[in-house]
Amino acid sequence: MEEAFRAGMAKMTKPEKAWIRDREGKEQAILKAAMTVLAERGFSKFGVNAVAKGAGCDKQLIYRYFGGLEGLADKIGEELADWIGREVSPDTRTDSYAETVADLLGKFSEALLANDLVRQIVIWELAESTPITVRLSAARSRALSDWISRTLKTAPSPSPRVDAPAINAILIAGVQHLVLAERSSGSFAGLDLDEAGRRRVRAAIRALCRSAYGEGEI
């Protein structure tokens, strides 16, 4: 778990040695420390002093660079969505919106399974209701929506009679919850989330996409 956590952190941030060279490096060090505090201790322990201690910097830098915890939460939300964009690059199929969405969801699931850091932050975000969690969730949602729009830009447009944003939001939420359930209990609603179960989930997602977008039946 520790090794996976560190690997996830490495993917999310730039090398620590950038800290001593420029402002961007300092911002990355603070961002890394903030995400570590969130993942390990939750939002109730998320404060300027804890982040500054983790980053090894004066807390005034957090106010100078991010405007305080609120701005830092916004940046973390954006970083979480940017991580998805870096890790999930589906081969856009120009002939099928449904197949493109199904591929995207499959790769999103794989990326989330592989990153303990992101999963733990999402868990805390869902478990704790504070002004900071609301702000982070809103920032993550905005960035995620922008990413989906960019990713699907070259795919055929779905029927105007279909509420694609709502359908995609439900599908993404379902995939995210199944990933969290797999790591916490290994099953959900009687479905074992082992390799065989994951294959069933992928097949079901593809069938749902085809049905929702008028390209097949469940």
Secondary structure as UniProt FT lines:
FT   HELIX           2..12
FT   HELIX           16..20
FT   HELIX           23..41
FT   HELIX           43..45
FT   HELIX           48..55
FT   HELIX           60..66
FT   HELIX           69..87
FT   TURN            94..95
FT   HELIX           97..114
FT   HELIX           116..127
FT   HELIX           131..151
FT   TURN            152..154
FT   TURN            160..161
FT   HELIX           164..184
FT   STRAND          187..188
FT   TURN            189..190
FT   STRAND          191..192
FT   HELIX           195..212
FT   TURN            213..214
//
